[in-house]
Amino acid sequence: MRYLGVDYGTKKIGLALSDEAGMMGFPHSIVPNTPRLIDELCALIAKEDVGAVVIGESRTLAGGENPIAKDARLFGDQIAERAGVPVFYESEVFTSAEARRTPHKEEKTRAPKARANVDASAAALILTSYLSRVDHGPH
């Protein structure tokens, strides 16, 4: 089963897709957080035959909800209702910082694209973290 990973932000959303076996997440794209976002993601879910969505669970370092957590949960509820797929949440603590440390090919030229890749890479880290914990059945 293929999974969609989401690094939710108020301005932009990082997306990652898993491999067909649902074992590892890979950066996919970054999309603006606009009123059409749910429609766009539902189309992507259908096109890529995604069976579940994993959204980064935004928390403070103390473990409490931060201001974006409520919006991310509402967003997850909308995806589940509209796309008809289950939505799971995975801690995203430090994923953006980790994504910034991960070298990208574009970083050698200091291109703006390299900085933009952080959100998609963070989504891939969130997704891979979740996938590493779930049981994929017999191999």
C-alpha positions as CSV (number, residue, x, y, z in Angstrom):
1,M,0.0,0.0,0.0
2,R,1.2,3.5,-0.8
3,Y,1.2,6.2,1.8
4,L,1.2,10.0,1.5
5,G,3.2,11.9,4.1
6,V,2.3,15.5,5.0
7,D,4.4,18.2,6.7
8,Y,1.6,20.7,7.4
9,G,2.3,24.4,7.5
10,T,0.1,27.5,7.5
11,K,1.7,28.7,4.2
12,K,3.0,25.6,2.5
13,I,2.7,21.9,2.8
14,G,5.5,19.4,2.2
15,L,4.4,16.1,0.6
16,A,6.1,12.7,0.4
17,L,5.0,9.4,-1.1
18,S,6.0,6.0,0.0
19,D,7.2,3.2,-2.3
20,E,4.6,0.7,-3.4
21,A,5.4,-1.6,-0.5
22,G,4.8,1.2,2.0
23,M,8.3,0.7,3.5
24,M,9.9,4.2,3.0
25,G,8.9,7.7,2.3
26,F,10.4,9.9,-0.5
27,P,10.1,13.7,-1.0
28,H,7.4,14.5,-3.5
29,S,6.5,18.2,-3.7
30,I,5.7,21.3,-1.8
31,V,2.3,22.9,-2.4
32,P,0.8,26.2,-1.1
33,N,-1.7,26.0,1.6
34,T,-4.7,27.5,-0.3
35,P,-8.5,26.9,-0.1
36,R,-8.0,24.4,-3.0
37,L,-5.5,22.3,-1.1
38,I,-7.9,19.5,0.0
39,D,-9.1,19.1,-3.6
40,E,-5.6,18.9,-4.9
41,L,-4.6,16.3,-2.3
42,C,-7.7,14.2,-3.0
43,A,-6.7,14.2,-6.7
44,L,-3.1,13.2,-5.8
45,I,-4.4,10.4,-3.4
46,A,-6.6,9.1,-6.3
47,K,-3.9,9.4,-8.9
48,E,-1.2,7.7,-6.8
49,D,-3.5,5.1,-5.3
50,V,-2.7,6.2,-1.8
51,G,-4.3,4.0,0.9
52,A,-3.5,6.1,4.0
53,V,-2.2,9.6,4.9
54,V,0.4,10.3,7.6
55,I,0.4,13.9,9.0
56,G,3.2,15.3,11.1
57,E,1.9,15.8,14.6
58,S,3.1,19.2,15.7
59,R,3.9,19.5,19.4
60,T,6.0,21.6,21.7
61,L,9.2,20.2,23.1
62,A,7.3,19.7,26.4
63,G,4.8,17.5,24.6
64,G,1.8,19.9,24.5
65,E,0.0,21.0,21.4
66,N,1.4,24.1,19.6
67,P,-0.8,26.6,17.7
68,I,-0.6,24.7,14.4
69,A,-1.6,21.3,15.9
70,K,-5.3,22.2,15.9
71,D,-5.2,23.3,12.3
72,A,-3.3,20.1,11.3
73,R,-6.0,17.9,13.0
74,L,-8.8,19.7,11.2
75,F,-6.9,19.3,8.0
76,G,-6.5,15.6,8.7
77,D,-10.2,15.2,9.4
78,Q,-11.0,16.9,6.1
79,I,-8.7,14.6,4.2
80,A,-10.2,11.5,5.8
81,E,-13.7,12.6,5.1
82,R,-13.2,13.8,1.5
83,A,-10.6,11.2,0.3
84,G,-12.0,8.3,2.2
85,V,-8.7,7.1,3.5
86,P,-7.4,6.7,7.1
87,V,-5.3,9.5,8.5
88,F,-2.5,8.8,11.0
89,Y,-0.3,11.2,13.0
90,E,3.4,10.9,13.6
91,S,5.6,13.1,15.8
92,E,7.4,15.7,13.7
93,V,9.7,17.0,16.4
94,F,13.0,17.9,14.8
95,T,12.0,16.7,11.3
96,S,12.5,20.2,9.7
97,A,15.8,20.6,11.5
98,E,16.9,17.1,10.4
99,A,15.7,17.8,6.8
100,R,17.8,21.0,6.8
101,R,20.9,18.9,7.8
102,T,20.3,16.4,5.0
103,P,22.3,17.4,2.0
104,H,20.4,18.0,-1.3
105,K,22.1,18.1,-4.7
106,E,20.9,21.7,-5.2
107,E,22.7,22.9,-2.0
108,K,26.0,23.0,-3.8
109,T,24.8,25.9,-5.8
110,R,22.8,27.4,-2.9
111,A,19.7,27.5,-5.1
112,P,16.4,28.6,-3.5
113,K,15.0,25.2,-4.5
114,A,17.4,23.5,-2.0
115,R,15.8,25.5,0.9
116,A,12.3,24.7,-0.5
117,N,13.1,21.0,-0.4
118,V,13.1,21.1,3.4
119,D,9.4,20.8,3.7
120,A,9.2,17.8,1.3
121,S,12.2,16.2,3.0
122,A,10.5,16.7,6.4
123,A,7.4,15.0,5.1
124,A,9.5,12.1,3.9
125,L,11.1,11.8,7.4
126,I,7.7,11.9,9.1
127,L,6.4,9.2,6.7
128,T,9.5,7.0,7.0
129,S,9.3,7.3,10.8
130,Y,5.7,6.1,10.8
131,L,6.4,3.3,8.3
132,S,9.3,2.0,10.4
133,R,6.9,1.4,13.3
134,V,3.9,-0.2,11.5
135,D,3.6,-3.9,10.8
136,H,3.7,-4.6,7.1
137,G,2.7,-8.3,7.5
138,P,4.8,-11.2,6.3
139,H,7.7,-10.4,4.0
